[in-house]
């Protein structure tokens, strides 16, 4: 009841109500963009080609894209790229900032540096949009070259004209969605990019419910309703585990030695904590791993040797043991790679030393850096293992238990991690407005904590 009371209280605050309505309106516009079809594409032929690819060439990557684009793949909408080019550009700039001194310098220059990095990110977004939309147009013009001779032609217009029209349409739509994300961040609630991704994913939830109804209850029932009940209980437990993984932190004790005197009172030796997130990498390892495996699988299947083709088929089949093993290895690799590039223990130890703070029992400077690095390595192993379990669950359900991807994708993987993480962040922002104005929050005891909270 406390949760529902919190939502009702949210609409009693004019400022918060305005933010919520702005967010809902902008999200609705974003969803409309993902429904506008790309000119020149035969929709019926496209559906037949997609079904053919799923049956013969493996549709794992297509299903993955369909979930994250909110169904834009199925009708080749101009909003197919959605917010992903912008997210990709942010990831690239974030990684390059760790290895290119000029970008790292901008990162440390405060607000002016962040604005310059944001401008560079937008320019890179345009480049990514043009490359991706041109690639999509090329595939649509000749899908047989990529997926085999059985796939029918879905475009009959002029090749050059179709390419230019697709590039202009998809690039403009992606930049418009990027602008919407910025408006949500500025005038709405929470991070606009994350909210758009979450809405795209949850927009496929009615499709999953309909598929579950037909599978377990409807006229074409093929499985026992007992399996549905077991799935619901299992899904509840998975969500609980994902929340724990998302919010889990390792608190490192920090002592502050500096003293300050105010109105005759002396302050010093304060004890605080440095929160190190268990899932420091978020969903990045899964986002990196899945496309890499699908691309490698396609490359191996195109090789003239039978062993390579067989290996490529195993690599593309999300339920195959080979795919699951290599997928797990790649996820763990990217967990440690992301932490190694983004968690700078030396800078943290230097900042603690400048502030007159230290970790109890550890000498300031290099020893503190080594200690934090060792702690973060152990945390990454634990967090990476938890992330691995969540990532593999949908593929195990889909491959071993023959549960459609439309249903199994909501029982783990990137979809569930994004939904849980963004929902917690959004509720935390709303709760902060409620508590400031003396309203009850969403929990009866304590407060909500976002992904970056203590």
C-alpha positions as CSV (number, residue, x, y, z in Angstrom):
1,X,0.0,0.0,0.0
2,X,2.9,2.3,0.7
3,X,4.0,2.0,-2.9
4,X,0.6,3.0,-4.3
5,X,0.3,5.8,-1.8
6,X,3.7,7.1,-3.0
7,X,2.4,7.2,-6.6
8,X,-0.7,9.1,-5.6
9,X,1.4,11.5,-3.6
10,X,3.6,12.1,-6.6
11,X,0.7,13.7,-8.5
12,X,0.0,16.1,-5.6
13,X,3.3,17.9,-6.2
14,X,2.9,20.3,-9.1
15,X,6.6,20.2,-10.1
16,X,6.8,16.4,-10.0
17,X,3.4,16.0,-11.8
18,X,4.7,18.3,-14.6
19,X,7.9,16.2,-14.9
20,X,5.9,13.0,-15.1
21,X,3.5,14.3,-17.7
22,X,6.3,15.7,-19.9
23,X,8.1,12.4,-19.7
24,X,5.0,10.4,-20.7
25,X,4.3,12.7,-23.6
26,X,7.9,12.6,-24.9
27,X,8.0,8.8,-24.6
28,X,4.7,8.5,-26.5
29,X,6.2,10.6,-29.4
30,X,9.3,8.4,-29.3
31,X,7.1,5.3,-29.6
32,X,5.4,6.8,-32.6
33,X,8.7,7.2,-34.4
34,X,9.3,3.4,-34.0
35,X,6.0,2.7,-35.9
36,X,6.6,4.8,-39.0
37,X,7.7,2.3,-41.8
38,X,10.7,3.0,-44.0
39,X,9.6,4.1,-47.5
40,X,10.2,1.6,-50.3
41,X,10.1,-1.6,-48.1
42,X,7.5,-4.3,-48.9
43,X,6.1,-5.0,-45.5
44,X,4.7,-8.4,-46.4
45,X,7.9,-9.5,-48.1
46,X,9.9,-8.3,-45.1
47,X,7.8,-10.4,-42.7
48,X,8.3,-13.5,-44.9
49,X,12.0,-12.8,-45.1
50,X,12.3,-12.5,-41.3
51,X,10.3,-15.7,-40.8
52,X,12.6,-17.5,-43.3
53,X,15.7,-16.2,-41.5
54,X,14.4,-17.4,-38.2
55,X,13.8,-20.9,-39.5
56,X,16.9,-21.4,-41.7
57,X,19.6,-18.9,-40.7
58,X,19.0,-18.6,-37.0
59,X,17.0,-15.6,-35.7
60,X,18.8,-15.0,-32.4
61,X,20.2,-11.7,-33.4
62,X,16.9,-10.6,-35.0
63,X,14.9,-11.4,-31.9
64,X,17.5,-9.6,-29.8
65,X,17.1,-6.5,-32.0
66,X,13.4,-6.7,-32.1
67,X,13.2,-6.5,-28.3
68,X,15.6,-3.6,-28.0
69,X,14.0,-1.6,-30.8
70,X,10.5,-2.0,-29.4
71,X,9.3,-4.0,-32.4
72,X,10.7,-1.5,-35.0
73,X,12.6,-4.4,-36.7
74,X,9.4,-6.2,-37.7
75,X,8.2,-3.3,-39.9
76,X,11.6,-1.8,-40.6
77,X,10.6,1.6,-39.1
78,X,12.6,4.7,-39.6
79,X,13.1,4.6,-35.8
80,X,14.8,1.2,-36.0
81,X,18.1,2.7,-34.8
82,X,16.3,4.4,-31.8
83,X,18.7,5.7,-29.1
84,X,21.3,3.0,-29.7
85,X,23.7,5.1,-31.9
86,X,23.8,7.8,-29.2
87,X,24.4,5.1,-26.5
88,X,27.1,3.5,-28.6
89,X,28.8,6.9,-29.1
90,X,28.7,7.5,-25.3
91,X,30.3,4.1,-24.7
92,X,33.0,4.8,-27.3
93,X,33.9,8.2,-25.9
94,X,33.8,6.8,-22.3
95,X,36.3,4.1,-23.3
96,X,38.5,6.4,-25.3
97,X,38.6,8.9,-22.4
98,X,40.6,6.3,-20.5
99,X,43.3,5.9,-23.1
100,X,43.5,9.3,-25.0
101,X,45.0,12.0,-22.9
102,X,43.2,14.9,-24.6
103,X,39.8,13.3,-23.9
104,X,40.8,12.5,-20.4
105,X,41.8,16.1,-19.9
106,X,38.4,17.3,-21.1
107,X,36.8,14.9,-18.7
108,X,38.6,16.6,-15.8
109,X,37.8,20.2,-16.9
110,X,34.5,20.4,-15.2
111,X,31.3,21.6,-16.9
112,X,33.1,23.1,-20.0
113,X,34.9,19.8,-20.6
114,X,31.7,17.8,-20.2
115,X,29.9,20.1,-22.7
116,X,32.8,19.6,-25.2
117,X,32.7,15.8,-24.7
118,X,28.9,15.9,-25.2
119,X,29.4,17.8,-28.5
120,X,32.0,15.2,-29.7
121,X,29.5,12.4,-28.7
122,X,26.8,14.0,-30.9
123,X,29.1,14.3,-33.9
124,X,30.1,10.6,-33.4
125,X,26.4,9.7,-33.2
126,X,25.8,11.2,-36.6
127,X,28.7,9.1,-38.1
128,X,27.4,5.9,-36.5
129,X,23.8,6.6,-37.7
130,X,25.0,7.1,-41.3
131,X,27.1,3.9,-41.2
132,X,24.4,1.8,-39.6
133,X,21.6,3.1,-41.8
134,X,23.6,2.6,-45.0
135,X,24.4,-1.0,-43.9
136,X,20.7,-1.7,-43.2
137,X,19.8,-0.3,-46.6
138,X,22.4,-2.5,-48.3
139,X,21.1,-5.6,-46.5
140,X,17.5,-4.9,-47.4
141,X,18.5,-4.5,-51.0
142,X,20.3,-7.8,-51.1
143,X,19.3,-10.0,-48.1
144,X,20.3,-13.2,-50.1
145,X,24.0,-12.3,-49.8
146,X,23.8,-12.3,-46.0
147,X,21.1,-14.9,-45.2
148,X,21.0,-17.2,-48.2
149,X,19.2,-17.6,-51.5
150,X,15.8,-18.6,-49.9
151,X,15.3,-15.1,-48.5
152,X,13.0,-13.1,-50.8
153,X,13.7,-9.5,-52.0
154,X,12.0,-6.9,-49.8
155,X,12.9,-3.7,-51.8
156,X,12.1,-3.0,-55.4
157,X,13.0,0.7,-55.7
158,X,16.2,2.2,-57.1
159,X,19.2,1.1,-55.1
160,X,20.9,4.5,-54.8
161,X,17.7,6.3,-54.1
162,X,16.6,3.8,-51.5
163,X,20.0,4.0,-49.7
164,X,19.9,7.8,-49.6
165,X,16.3,7.8,-48.4
166,X,17.0,5.2,-45.7
167,X,20.1,7.0,-44.5
168,X,18.3,10.4,-44.3
169,X,15.2,8.9,-42.7
170,X,16.9,6.7,-40.1
171,X,19.6,9.2,-39.2
172,X,17.0,12.0,-38.8
173,X,14.8,9.7,-36.6
174,X,17.8,8.7,-34.5
175,X,18.8,12.3,-33.9
176,X,15.2,13.2,-33.1
177,X,15.1,10.4,-30.5
178,X,18.5,11.6,-29.1
179,X,16.9,15.1,-28.8
180,X,13.9,13.6,-27.0
181,X,16.2,11.8,-24.6
182,X,18.0,15.1,-23.7
183,X,14.6,16.8,-23.1
184,X,13.5,14.0,-20.8
185,X,16.8,14.3,-18.9
186,X,16.4,18.1,-18.6
187,X,12.7,18.6,-18.1
188,X,11.4,15.1,-17.2
189,X,12.4,12.4,-14.8
190,X,15.7,10.5,-14.8
191,X,18.0,9.6,-17.6
192,X,16.2,10.0,-20.9
193,X,18.3,7.5,-22.9
194,X,17.8,4.8,-20.3
195,X,14.1,5.5,-20.0
196,X,13.6,5.2,-23.8
197,X,15.5,1.8,-23.9
198,X,13.3,0.5,-21.0
199,X,10.1,1.7,-22.7
200,X,11.2,0.0,-26.0
201,X,11.8,-3.3,-24.1
202,X,8.6,-3.2,-22.0
203,X,6.6,-2.4,-25.2
204,X,7.1,-6.0,-26.1
205,X,5.6,-7.2,-22.9
206,X,2.0,-7.4,-24.2
207,X,3.4,-9.6,-27.1
208,X,5.0,-11.8,-24.5
209,X,1.8,-12.1,-22.5
210,X,-0.1,-12.9,-25.7
211,X,2.4,-15.6,-26.6
212,X,2.2,-17.1,-23.1
213,X,-1.6,-17.1,-23.2
214,X,-1.6,-19.0,-26.5
215,X,1.1,-21.4,-25.2
216,X,-0.5,-22.2,-21.8
217,X,-4.2,-21.2,-21.9
218,X,-5.6,-20.3,-25.3
219,X,-7.1,-22.5,-28.0
220,X,-3.7,-23.5,-29.4
221,X,-2.4,-24.6,-25.9
222,X,0.7,-26.8,-26.2
223,X,2.0,-26.7,-22.6
224,X,0.5,-27.3,-19.2
225,X,-0.6,-24.3,-17.1
226,X,1.5,-25.8,-14.3
227,X,4.6,-24.7,-16.3
228,X,3.3,-21.2,-16.4
229,X,2.8,-21.1,-12.6
230,X,6.4,-22.4,-12.2
231,X,7.7,-19.8,-14.6
232,X,5.9,-17.0,-12.7
233,X,7.4,-18.1,-9.4
234,X,10.8,-18.5,-11.0
235,X,10.5,-15.0,-12.6
236,X,9.7,-13.5,-9.2
237,X,12.8,-15.0,-7.7
238,X,14.9,-13.9,-10.6
239,X,13.6,-10.3,-10.3
240,X,14.5,-10.3,-6.6
241,X,18.0,-11.6,-7.4
242,X,18.4,-8.9,-10.1
243,X,17.4,-6.2,-7.6
244,X,20.0,-7.5,-5.1
245,X,22.6,-7.6,-7.9
246,X,21.8,-4.1,-9.0
247,X,21.8,-2.5,-5.6
248,X,24.5,-4.5,-3.9
249,X,27.6,-2.5,-2.8
250,X,30.8,-3.3,-0.9
251,X,31.4,-0.5,1.7
252,X,35.0,0.4,2.2
253,X,35.6,2.3,5.4
254,X,37.1,5.8,5.0
255,X,38.5,7.9,7.9
256,X,38.8,11.7,7.4
257,X,41.7,13.2,9.5
258,X,41.2,16.9,8.7
259,X,39.8,19.0,11.5
260,X,37.6,22.1,11.1
261,X,36.5,24.5,13.8
262,X,33.1,26.2,13.6
263,X,31.4,28.2,16.4
264,X,33.7,26.7,19.0
265,X,33.1,23.1,17.9
266,X,35.9,20.9,16.5
267,X,35.2,18.4,13.9
268,X,37.5,15.6,12.7
269,X,38.1,11.9,12.4
270,X,34.8,11.4,10.7
271,X,34.1,7.9,9.4
272,X,32.4,7.5,6.1
273,X,32.2,4.7,3.5
274,X,33.2,4.4,-0.2
275,X,30.5,2.3,-1.9
276,X,31.9,-0.1,-4.6
277,X,29.1,-1.5,-6.6
278,X,28.9,-5.3,-7.0
279,X,27.6,-4.9,-10.5
280,X,30.0,-2.1,-11.5
281,X,29.8,-2.9,-15.2
282,X,26.0,-2.7,-15.5
283,X,24.7,-4.3,-18.7
284,X,27.8,-3.4,-20.8
285,X,29.3,-6.9,-20.9
286,X,26.1,-8.4,-22.2
287,X,25.6,-5.7,-24.8
288,X,29.2,-6.3,-26.1
289,X,29.1,-10.1,-25.9
290,X,25.8,-10.9,-27.8
291,X,26.5,-9.0,-31.1
292,X,30.2,-10.2,-31.1
293,X,29.1,-13.9,-30.9
294,X,26.4,-13.5,-33.6
295,X,28.8,-11.7,-36.0
296,X,31.5,-14.4,-35.4
297,X,28.9,-17.1,-36.0
298,X,27.9,-15.5,-39.3
299,X,31.6,-15.2,-40.4
300,X,32.3,-18.9,-39.5
301,X,29.2,-20.1,-41.4
302,X,30.4,-18.3,-44.5
303,X,33.7,-20.1,-44.5
304,X,34.1,-23.0,-47.1
305,X,35.1,-25.6,-44.5
306,X,32.5,-27.8,-42.9
307,X,34.0,-27.7,-39.3
308,X,34.0,-23.9,-39.4
309,X,30.4,-23.9,-40.7
310,X,29.3,-26.3,-38.0
311,X,31.1,-24.2,-35.3
312,X,29.4,-21.0,-36.7
313,X,26.0,-22.7,-36.4
314,X,26.7,-23.7,-32.8
315,X,28.0,-20.1,-32.1
316,X,24.8,-18.6,-33.5
317,X,22.4,-21.0,-31.7
318,X,21.6,-19.3,-28.4
319,X,20.7,-22.7,-26.8
320,X,23.8,-24.6,-27.9
321,X,26.4,-25.6,-25.3
322,X,29.2,-24.1,-27.4
323,X,27.4,-20.7,-27.6
324,X,26.7,-20.7,-23.8
325,X,30.3,-21.5,-22.9
326,X,31.9,-18.9,-25.2
327,X,29.2,-16.4,-24.2
328,X,30.0,-16.9,-20.6
329,X,33.7,-16.4,-21.2
330,X,33.2,-13.3,-23.3
331,X,30.9,-11.7,-20.6
332,X,33.5,-12.4,-17.8
333,X,36.2,-10.9,-20.0
334,X,34.3,-7.7,-20.6
335,X,33.4,-7.5,-16.9
336,X,37.1,-7.3,-16.0
337,X,37.9,-5.2,-19.1
338,X,35.3,-2.6,-18.2
339,X,36.4,-2.3,-14.6
340,X,40.1,-2.1,-15.7
341,X,39.3,0.9,-18.0
342,X,36.8,2.7,-15.9
343,X,37.8,2.1,-12.3
344,X,41.0,4.1,-11.6
345,X,42.3,3.1,-8.2
346,X,45.3,5.4,-8.4
347,X,43.2,8.5,-9.0
348,X,40.9,7.5,-6.1
349,X,43.7,7.0,-3.7
350,X,45.3,10.3,-4.7
351,X,42.0,12.2,-4.2
352,X,41.6,10.5,-0.7
353,X,45.2,11.6,0.1
354,X,44.5,15.2,-0.9
355,X,41.3,15.3,1.2
356,X,43.2,14.0,4.2
357,X,41.3,10.7,4.2
358,X,42.6,7.1,4.4
359,X,41.5,3.5,4.6
360,X,42.0,2.2,8.1
361,X,45.1,0.0,8.3
362,X,46.3,0.9,4.8
363,X,49.0,3.5,4.1
364,X,47.9,6.4,1.8
365,X,49.1,6.5,-1.8
366,X,50.1,3.4,-3.7
367,X,49.2,0.9,-1.0
368,X,45.7,2.3,-0.9
369,X,45.5,2.0,-4.7
370,X,46.6,-1.6,-4.6
371,X,44.1,-2.4,-1.8
372,X,41.2,-0.8,-3.7
373,X,42.3,-2.6,-6.9
374,X,42.4,-6.0,-5.1
375,X,39.0,-5.4,-3.5
376,X,37.4,-4.3,-6.8
377,X,38.8,-7.4,-8.5
378,X,37.1,-9.7,-5.9
379,X,33.9,-7.7,-6.2
380,X,34.0,-8.0,-10.0
381,X,34.4,-11.7,-9.8
382,X,31.3,-12.0,-7.6
383,X,29.3,-9.4,-9.6
384,X,30.4,-11.0,-12.9
385,X,29.2,-14.4,-11.8
386,X,25.8,-12.9,-10.8
387,X,25.6,-11.1,-14.1
388,X,26.5,-14.3,-15.9
389,X,23.7,-16.2,-14.3
390,X,21.2,-13.5,-15.2
391,X,22.5,-13.3,-18.7
392,X,22.3,-17.0,-19.4
393,X,18.8,-17.6,-17.9
394,X,16.8,-16.5,-21.0
395,X,19.0,-18.5,-23.4
396,X,18.8,-21.6,-21.2
397,X,15.0,-21.3,-21.0
398,X,14.8,-20.7,-24.8
399,X,17.2,-23.5,-25.8
400,X,16.7,-26.2,-23.2
401,X,13.0,-25.8,-22.4
402,X,11.8,-24.5,-25.8
403,X,10.3,-21.4,-24.4
404,X,9.9,-18.7,-27.1
405,X,12.4,-15.8,-26.9
406,X,9.5,-13.3,-26.7
407,X,8.8,-14.8,-23.3
408,X,12.2,-16.0,-22.0
409,X,13.8,-12.6,-22.7
410,X,12.0,-11.1,-19.7
411,X,13.4,-13.7,-17.3
412,X,16.9,-12.3,-17.3
413,X,19.5,-10.9,-19.6
414,X,19.9,-7.3,-20.7
415,X,16.1,-6.8,-20.7
416,X,15.6,-7.5,-17.0
417,X,18.7,-5.7,-15.9
418,X,17.7,-2.5,-17.7
419,X,14.1,-2.7,-16.6
420,X,15.1,-3.2,-12.9
421,X,17.9,-0.6,-13.0
422,X,16.0,2.1,-14.7
423,X,12.9,1.5,-12.6
424,X,14.9,1.9,-9.4
425,X,16.6,5.0,-10.6
426,X,13.3,6.6,-11.7
427,X,11.5,5.7,-8.4
428,X,14.5,7.1,-6.5
429,X,14.2,10.5,-8.3
430,X,10.5,10.6,-7.6
431,X,11.0,9.6,-4.0
432,X,13.5,12.4,-3.4
433,X,10.8,14.9,-4.5
434,X,8.3,13.3,-2.1
435,X,10.6,13.3,0.9
436,X,11.7,16.9,0.4
437,X,8.0,17.9,0.6
438,X,7.4,15.8,3.7
439,X,5.4,13.1,1.8
440,X,5.9,9.4,2.5
441,X,8.2,7.6,0.1
442,X,7.6,4.3,-1.8
443,X,8.8,2.1,1.1
444,X,7.4,1.8,4.6
445,X,10.9,1.7,6.1
446,X,14.0,3.3,4.6
447,X,14.4,4.8,1.2
448,X,14.9,3.5,-2.3
449,X,18.5,3.3,-3.6
450,X,19.4,3.7,-7.3
451,X,22.2,1.9,-9.1
452,X,24.8,4.4,-8.0
453,X,23.6,4.8,-4.4
454,X,25.3,3.9,-1.2
